[in-house]
C-alpha cells in the first residue's frame, strides 16, 4: 500500500466538504455529494486546482441552469433528464469545457432528482453542495502539504540517472543478460514519462509577483534541461542494449575509449546534479581532458580510424555503432547545455537562485 500526500489531501478535502455542507440548512441525506465532488476535483497542483474551481463553476452553472429550464418547460420525466444531459454536453463542447461535463451532468441529474419542498430552493442548495466540494479541494491543495515539485523532480532525475549509470557499466563489460536490461529499460522509460508529466504540472504553476515570475521561469528552464538530460542518458542505454552484440565485437581499444567517454559523461552529469542541490561549488576550474584522462581520445576520430583500418570487417554493423555514438554525442551536448544553464543560474541570479530541494530519496 502507498500513502502519498495527495491521498491524505483527498481525505481531508472530503472531510472539510462534508463538514461545511452540514452547516447549510437542508437535508443531511445528500451532503455526501460535497465529499464526492471534493474527491473528483482534487488536482496534482495548486494552479490546476484554481483552474478547476473556475471551470467547474462555469460548467456547473450551465448544468444547473439547463436543468432548471428543462424542468420548468417539460418537467423531470426520465426522457427529458436524458435530453438534459445531451444538451449540457453539447453546450460544454461549444465552450471547450468538455472536460468538466461529468460533474456538470451530475449536478443537473441531482437537481432534477426527487425533491422535498420548493424546487428552485432545492436546486440552489444542491448546486451549492457541488461548489463546496470543489472549493474544499482547492483550499486543502493550497494550504495543506502543497506539492514539492522541485524536490520530486530533482530526486527522481537523480535516482533514474543512477540506475542508468549502473547499466552503462554492466553493458560495456558484457556482464548483463539482454532480456533483463530490456525489462528494466521499460521500467525506466515509464519513470521518465511520469517525471515529464510531473514537470508539466510544475510548468503550469504561476507566481504571485513579477519578481517571483522571472525566478520561476529560470527554474522551469533549468529543470526542463535536467529531465531532458536524463532522457538522453536513457536513449544511450537503449541503443547500447539494442546493439549490444555490435558493441561487444568492437576492437578492444575502441571499447576502452567508449568507457572513458561514458565515465566522463557520468561524472560530469553527477557533478552537475550535486551542484544544483547546492552541496558543491558552482564555480569550478576547468581541467584539460588530457590531464584528467591522459589516455582518452576523441570518440569520433577513433571510430573513423577503426572503420578506415578495417573496411571489410564483418564483426559488427557500422550503422549500428554510429547510432550508439550519435546518442552519446546527444547526451554530451545535453550535459554541456545543462552545465552552462546551471552555472548561469547560480552566478547571475544569486539573489533569487534558491531551489527548494528537501531531503527525500524516493520516486514519484
PATOR-689203 format. One record per residue (C-alpha): y, x, z; residue number from 1; residue in one letter. Coordinates in Angstrom, 3 decimals, decimal comma. Last residue first. Layout:
{site {Y X Z} NUM A};
...
This chain:
{site {9,767 7,140 -7,672} 364 X};
{site {8,155 10,440 -6,671} 363 X};
{site {8,217 12,041 -3,260} 362 X};
{site {9,841 15,151 -1,829} 361 X};
{site {12,922 13,985 0,014} 360 X};
{site {15,706 15,784 1,863} 359 X};
{site {18,938 14,247 0,658} 358 X};
{site {20,720 15,074 -2,605} 357 X};
{site {24,214 13,613 -2,863} 356 X};
{site {25,930 15,869 -5,379} 355 X};
{site {29,254 17,308 -4,252} 354 X};
{site {31,371 18,562 -7,146} 353 X};
{site {34,587 16,761 -6,233} 352 X};
{site {36,951 19,543 -5,181} 351 X};
{site {34,850 22,281 -6,807} 350 X};
{site {35,273 20,781 -10,250} 349 X};
{site {35,793 23,894 -12,385} 348 X};
{site {33,078 26,144 -10,979} 347 X};
{site {30,449 23,684 -9,751} 346 X};
{site {30,392 21,555 -12,902} 345 X};
{site {30,901 24,488 -15,276} 344 X};
{site {27,885 26,355 -13,879} 343 X};
{site {25,783 23,170 -14,001} 342 X};
{site {26,773 22,426 -17,588} 341 X};
{site {26,241 26,001 -18,781} 340 X};
{site {22,796 26,225 -17,185} 339 X};
{site {21,818 22,811 -18,530} 338 X};
{site {22,739 23,973 -22,039} 337 X};
{site {20,688 27,152 -21,583} 336 X};
{site {17,739 25,140 -20,299} 335 X};
{site {17,996 22,695 -23,206} 334 X};
{site {18,086 25,574 -25,735} 333 X};
{site {15,009 27,142 -24,119} 332 X};
{site {13,086 23,858 -24,290} 331 X};
{site {13,995 23,467 -27,962} 330 X};
{site {12,831 27,060 -28,556} 329 X};
{site {9,547 26,332 -26,756} 328 X};
{site {9,002 23,212 -28,855} 327 X};
{site {9,597 25,249 -32,030} 326 X};
{site {7,125 27,908 -30,847} 325 X};
{site {4,462 25,244 -30,303} 324 X};
{site {5,168 23,674 -33,690} 323 X};
{site {5,022 27,094 -35,359} 322 X};
{site {1,597 27,692 -33,830} 321 X};
{site {0,343 24,549 -35,523} 320 X};
{site {1,937 25,486 -38,865} 319 X};
{site {0,249 28,902 -38,765} 318 X};
{site {-3,208 27,410 -38,384} 317 X};
{site {-5,542 29,638 -36,381} 316 X};
{site {-8,436 32,068 -36,765} 315 X};
{site {-8,480 32,099 -40,565} 314 X};
{site {-6,422 35,271 -41,242} 313 X};
{site {-5,287 35,983 -44,777} 312 X};
{site {-1,646 36,947 -44,168} 311 X};
{site {-2,403 39,186 -41,176} 310 X};
{site {0,419 41,747 -40,947} 309 X};
{site {3,016 39,256 -42,163} 308 X};
{site {1,683 36,460 -39,940} 307 X};
{site {1,965 38,640 -36,830} 306 X};
{site {5,297 40,216 -37,803} 305 X};
{site {6,799 36,757 -38,212} 304 X};
{site {5,363 35,823 -34,814} 303 X};
{site {6,813 38,992 -33,290} 302 X};
{site {10,238 38,115 -34,601} 301 X};
{site {10,061 34,525 -33,426} 300 X};
{site {9,005 35,491 -29,905} 299 X};
{site {11,686 38,149 -29,377} 298 X};
{site {10,099 40,942 -27,374} 297 X};
{site {9,336 41,354 -23,659} 296 X};
{site {8,013 44,733 -22,484} 295 X};
{site {11,124 45,714 -20,491} 294 X};
{site {11,141 42,445 -18,528} 293 X};
{site {14,198 42,006 -16,344} 292 X};
{site {15,865 45,182 -17,587} 291 X};
{site {15,284 44,465 -21,286} 290 X};
{site {16,469 40,926 -20,745} 289 X};
{site {19,927 42,050 -19,629} 288 X};
{site {20,929 40,864 -16,123} 287 X};
{site {23,507 38,079 -15,912} 286 X};
{site {25,469 38,205 -12,680} 285 X};
{site {25,110 34,886 -10,898} 284 X};
{site {27,745 32,363 -9,932} 283 X};
{site {26,164 29,165 -8,609} 282 X};
{site {24,631 30,714 -5,502} 281 X};
{site {21,511 29,050 -4,099} 280 X};
{site {20,669 26,006 -1,961} 279 X};
{site {23,298 23,847 -3,659} 278 X};
{site {20,722 21,307 -4,906} 277 X};
{site {22,035 22,172 -8,373} 276 X};
{site {21,391 25,849 -7,684} 275 X};
{site {17,735 25,138 -6,852} 274 X};
{site {17,342 23,218 -10,111} 273 X};
{site {18,990 26,057 -12,066} 272 X};
{site {16,656 28,662 -10,578} 271 X};
{site {13,587 26,557 -11,345} 270 X};
{site {14,596 26,300 -15,016} 269 X};
{site {15,346 30,032 -15,274} 268 X};
{site {12,003 30,937 -13,683} 267 X};
{site {10,145 28,525 -15,958} 266 X};
{site {11,907 29,840 -19,068} 265 X};
{site {11,251 33,469 -18,138} 264 X};
{site {7,590 32,802 -17,404} 263 X};
{site {7,340 30,863 -20,666} 262 X};
{site {8,720 33,757 -22,707} 261 X};
{site {6,594 36,405 -20,987} 260 X};
{site {3,510 34,215 -21,400} 259 X};
{site {4,288 33,756 -25,104} 258 X};
{site {4,675 37,538 -25,411} 257 X};
{site {1,246 38,013 -23,831} 256 X};
{site {-0,207 35,559 -26,319} 255 X};
{site {1,325 37,603 -29,147} 254 X};
{site {-0,227 40,825 -27,838} 253 X};
{site {-3,622 39,155 -27,522} 252 X};
{site {-3,577 38,026 -31,162} 251 X};
{site {-3,898 34,279 -31,429} 250 X};
{site {-7,237 32,500 -31,169} 249 X};
{site {-6,412 30,928 -27,791} 248 X};
{site {-3,209 29,480 -29,214} 247 X};
{site {-4,979 27,860 -32,171} 246 X};
{site {-7,616 26,388 -29,866} 245 X};
{site {-4,932 24,902 -27,590} 244 X};
{site {-3,128 23,110 -30,409} 243 X};
{site {-2,890 19,692 -28,743} 242 X};
{site {-2,600 21,161 -25,253} 241 X};
{site {0,143 23,572 -26,216} 240 X};
{site {1,999 20,825 -28,070} 239 X};
{site {1,876 18,529 -25,038} 238 X};
{site {2,916 21,354 -22,717} 237 X};
{site {5,953 22,161 -24,863} 236 X};
{site {6,851 18,459 -25,081} 235 X};
{site {6,694 18,184 -21,278} 234 X};
{site {9,144 21,072 -20,931} 233 X};
{site {11,494 19,266 -23,341} 232 X};
{site {11,263 16,074 -21,227} 231 X};
{site {12,194 18,028 -18,109} 230 X};
{site {15,160 19,500 -19,989} 229 X};
{site {16,261 15,995 -20,999} 228 X};
{site {15,998 14,866 -17,373} 227 X};
{site {18,259 17,668 -16,170} 226 X};
{site {20,560 17,071 -19,155} 225 X};
{site {21,042 13,431 -18,164} 224 X};
{site {21,603 14,544 -14,595} 223 X};
{site {24,533 16,735 -15,649} 222 X};
{site {26,107 14,110 -17,895} 221 X};
{site {25,849 11,499 -15,134} 220 X};
{site {27,377 13,912 -12,648} 219 X};
{site {30,363 14,501 -14,930} 218 X};
{site {30,904 10,739 -15,271} 217 X};
{site {30,670 10,318 -11,505} 216 X};
{site {33,466 12,828 -10,955} 215 X};
{site {35,696 11,123 -13,510} 214 X};
{site {35,034 7,674 -12,013} 213 X};
{site {35,565 8,920 -8,471} 212 X};
{site {39,094 9,946 -9,432} 211 X};
{site {39,739 6,572 -11,104} 210 X};
{site {38,603 4,667 -8,027} 209 X};
{site {35,729 2,269 -7,246} 208 X};
{site {33,068 3,981 -9,323} 207 X};
{site {30,601 2,098 -11,528} 206 X};
{site {26,821 2,361 -11,750} 205 X};
{site {25,271 1,703 -15,158} 204 X};
{site {24,284 5,356 -15,683} 203 X};
{site {22,327 5,315 -12,424} 202 X};
{site {20,241 2,365 -13,623} 201 X};
{site {19,695 4,141 -16,948} 200 X};
{site {18,682 7,255 -14,992} 199 X};
{site {15,941 5,248 -13,301} 198 X};
{site {14,610 4,289 -16,713} 197 X};
{site {14,511 7,972 -17,674} 196 X};
{site {12,598 8,748 -14,471} 195 X};
{site {10,149 5,921 -15,162} 194 X};
{site {9,565 7,336 -18,663} 193 X};
{site {9,147 10,821 -17,152} 192 X};
{site {6,517 9,530 -14,719} 191 X};
{site {4,620 7,813 -17,526} 190 X};
{site {4,624 11,044 -19,566} 189 X};
{site {3,363 12,973 -16,535} 188 X};
{site {0,432 10,565 -16,142} 187 X};
{site {-0,338 10,768 -19,855} 186 X};
{site {-0,241 14,565 -19,687} 185 X};
{site {-2,583 14,473 -16,697} 184 X};
{site {-5,227 12,771 -18,820} 183 X};
{site {-4,707 15,244 -21,683} 182 X};
{site {-4,998 18,194 -19,310} 181 X};
{site {-8,286 16,817 -18,019} 180 X};
{site {-9,516 16,187 -21,585} 179 X};
{site {-8,848 19,763 -22,708} 178 X};
{site {-10,529 21,500 -19,781} 177 X};
{site {-8,409 24,361 -18,498} 176 X};
{site {-8,862 28,099 -17,915} 175 X};
{site {-7,592 29,394 -21,280} 174 X};
{site {-5,015 31,644 -19,630} 173 X};
{site {-2,212 30,044 -21,635} 172 X};
{site {-3,411 26,586 -20,588} 171 X};
{site {-3,543 27,497 -16,880} 170 X};
{site {-0,066 28,977 -16,692} 169 X};
{site {1,614 26,115 -18,543} 168 X};
{site {-0,430 23,577 -16,558} 167 X};
{site {1,154 24,659 -13,267} 166 X};
{site {4,590 24,730 -14,889} 165 X};
{site {4,154 21,068 -15,891} 164 X};
{site {3,349 20,074 -12,307} 163 X};
{site {6,444 21,912 -11,063} 162 X};
{site {8,596 20,230 -13,716} 161 X};
{site {7,394 16,792 -12,590} 160 X};
{site {8,155 17,577 -8,950} 159 X};
{site {11,627 18,979 -9,664} 158 X};
{site {12,576 16,129 -12,006} 157 X};
{site {11,341 13,637 -9,402} 156 X};
{site {13,273 15,453 -6,693} 155 X};
{site {16,535 15,426 -8,614} 154 X};
{site {16,305 11,898 -9,990} 153 X};
{site {15,467 10,382 -6,615} 152 X};
{site {18,167 12,263 -4,730} 151 X};
{site {20,830 11,458 -7,319} 150 X};
{site {19,918 7,776 -7,455} 149 X};
{site {19,804 7,117 -3,738} 148 X};
{site {19,734 3,301 -3,967} 147 X};
{site {21,775 1,493 -1,280} 146 X};
{site {19,869 1,109 2,011} 145 X};
{site {21,623 -2,077 3,240} 144 X};
{site {25,206 -2,900 2,293} 143 X};
{site {25,230 -3,358 -1,484} 142 X};
{site {21,617 -4,459 -2,013} 141 X};
{site {21,823 -6,780 1,013} 140 X};
{site {25,075 -8,365 -0,147} 139 X};
{site {23,866 -8,772 -3,742} 138 X};
{site {20,556 -10,409 -2,743} 137 X};
{site {22,399 -12,744 -0,383} 136 X};
{site {24,813 -13,713 -3,176} 135 X};
{site {21,956 -14,759 -5,467} 134 X};
{site {20,220 -16,756 -2,716} 133 X};
{site {23,436 -18,463 -1,690} 132 X};
{site {24,022 -19,313 -5,356} 131 X};
{site {20,734 -21,207 -5,570} 130 X};
{site {21,378 -23,094 -2,354} 129 X};
{site {24,861 -24,064 -3,542} 128 X};
{site {23,404 -25,656 -6,673} 127 X};
{site {21,130 -27,723 -4,436} 126 X};
{site {24,028 -28,951 -2,328} 125 X};
{site {26,211 -29,734 -5,337} 124 X};
{site {23,381 -31,753 -6,909} 123 X};
{site {22,775 -33,622 -3,635} 122 X};
{site {26,450 -34,506 -3,466} 121 X};
{site {26,227 -35,817 -7,032} 120 X};
{site {23,080 -37,859 -6,484} 119 X};
{site {24,033 -39,790 -3,325} 118 X};
{site {21,119 -40,328 -0,961} 117 X};
{site {17,616 -38,937 -0,860} 116 X};
{site {16,976 -37,352 -4,225} 115 X};
{site {13,801 -36,530 -6,152} 114 X};
{site {14,247 -33,968 -8,895} 113 X};
{site {17,026 -33,756 -11,472} 112 X};
{site {18,954 -31,214 -9,406} 111 X};
{site {15,806 -29,160 -8,824} 110 X};
{site {14,993 -29,203 -12,523} 109 X};
{site {18,530 -28,099 -13,406} 108 X};
{site {18,456 -25,198 -10,951} 107 X};
{site {15,037 -24,137 -12,244} 106 X};
{site {16,447 -24,196 -15,785} 105 X};
{site {19,299 -21,909 -14,719} 104 X};
{site {16,851 -19,638 -12,878} 103 X};
{site {14,721 -19,134 -15,958} 102 X};
{site {17,653 -19,009 -18,405} 101 X};
{site {19,244 -15,955 -16,804} 100 X};
{site {18,033 -13,532 -19,528} 99 X};
{site {19,196 -15,971 -22,216} 98 X};
{site {22,835 -15,355 -21,374} 97 X};
{site {23,997 -14,383 -24,866} 96 X};
{site {26,463 -17,313 -24,984} 95 X};
{site {24,510 -19,169 -27,709} 94 X};
{site {21,228 -18,200 -26,077} 93 X};
{site {22,476 -19,833 -22,877} 92 X};
{site {23,319 -23,042 -24,765} 91 X};
{site {19,855 -23,209 -26,344} 90 X};
{site {18,144 -22,567 -23,017} 89 X};
{site {20,146 -25,347 -21,380} 88 X};
{site {19,454 -27,842 -24,181} 87 X};
{site {15,702 -27,221 -24,120} 86 X};
{site {15,551 -27,528 -20,321} 85 X};
{site {17,493 -30,792 -20,428} 84 X};
{site {15,124 -32,205 -23,061} 83 X};
{site {12,216 -31,558 -20,686} 82 X};
{site {14,040 -33,481 -17,953} 81 X};
{site {14,779 -36,178 -20,530} 80 X};
{site {11,090 -36,740 -21,120} 79 X};
{site {10,370 -36,837 -17,356} 78 X};
{site {12,907 -39,620 -16,810} 77 X};
{site {15,870 -38,478 -14,744} 76 X};
{site {18,572 -40,825 -16,026} 75 X};
{site {19,789 -41,031 -19,615} 74 X};
{site {23,583 -40,671 -19,607} 73 X};
{site {24,440 -39,730 -15,995} 72 X};
{site {21,200 -37,786 -15,509} 71 X};
{site {21,728 -35,859 -18,750} 70 X};
{site {25,317 -35,003 -17,752} 69 X};
{site {24,311 -33,924 -14,240} 68 X};
{site {21,545 -31,695 -15,616} 67 X};
{site {23,874 -30,145 -18,190} 66 X};
{site {26,488 -29,464 -15,490} 65 X};
{site {23,871 -27,832 -13,232} 64 X};
{site {22,357 -25,653 -15,946} 63 X};
{site {25,729 -24,503 -17,273} 62 X};
{site {26,914 -23,751 -13,740} 61 X};
{site {23,611 -21,987 -13,074} 60 X};
{site {24,019 -19,763 -16,116} 59 X};
{site {27,597 -18,778 -15,296} 58 X};
{site {26,781 -18,132 -11,634} 57 X};
{site {23,656 -16,228 -12,645} 56 X};
{site {25,751 -14,043 -14,940} 55 X};
{site {28,352 -13,174 -12,313} 54 X};
{site {25,873 -12,622 -9,471} 53 X};
{site {23,524 -10,674 -11,751} 52 X};
{site {26,326 -8,316 -12,775} 51 X};
{site {27,007 -7,607 -9,103} 50 X};
{site {23,307 -6,945 -8,502} 49 X};
{site {23,132 -4,791 -11,624} 48 X};
{site {26,004 -2,710 -10,296} 47 X};
{site {24,315 -2,314 -6,921} 46 X};
{site {21,084 -1,055 -8,469} 45 X};
{site {17,381 -1,994 -8,584} 44 X};
{site {18,034 -5,764 -8,618} 43 X};
{site {17,133 -8,637 -6,263} 42 X};
{site {17,928 -11,957 -8,007} 41 X};
{site {14,355 -13,294 -8,136} 40 X};
{site {13,776 -12,649 -4,422} 39 X};
{site {17,141 -14,149 -3,482} 38 X};
{site {16,397 -17,230 -5,608} 37 X};
{site {13,105 -17,808 -3,794} 36 X};
{site {14,883 -17,474 -0,458} 35 X};
{site {17,584 -19,958 -1,457} 34 X};
{site {14,881 -22,404 -2,583} 33 X};
{site {13,416 -22,077 0,927} 32 X};
{site {16,265 -24,391 1,964} 31 X};
{site {14,379 -27,250 0,303} 30 X};
{site {12,928 -29,048 3,326} 29 X};
{site {15,952 -28,388 5,518} 28 X};
{site {17,658 -31,438 4,076} 27 X};
{site {21,421 -31,320 4,173} 26 X};
{site {24,362 -29,829 6,005} 25 X};
{site {24,557 -26,114 5,318} 24 X};
{site {23,748 -23,625 8,087} 23 X};
{site {20,083 -23,676 7,083} 22 X};
{site {21,042 -22,127 3,741} 21 X};
{site {22,659 -19,157 5,514} 20 X};
{site {19,423 -18,406 7,383} 19 X};
{site {17,315 -18,960 4,246} 18 X};
{site {19,441 -16,511 2,272} 17 X};
{site {19,519 -13,895 5,053} 16 X};
{site {15,730 -13,990 5,499} 15 X};
{site {15,138 -13,748 1,744} 14 X};
{site {17,623 -10,867 1,445} 13 X};
{site {15,876 -9,020 4,302} 12 X};
{site {12,503 -9,363 2,578} 11 X};
{site {13,911 -8,172 -0,745} 10 X};
{site {15,601 -5,249 0,997} 9 X};
{site {12,282 -4,174 2,512} 8 X};
{site {10,605 -4,184 -0,893} 7 X};
{site {13,549 -2,363 -2,497} 6 X};
{site {13,444 0,371 0,133} 5 X};
{site {9,819 1,134 -0,645} 4 X};
{site {6,612 0,076 1,059} 3 X};
{site {3,502 1,200 -0,841} 2 X};
{site {0,000 0,000 0,000} 1 X};
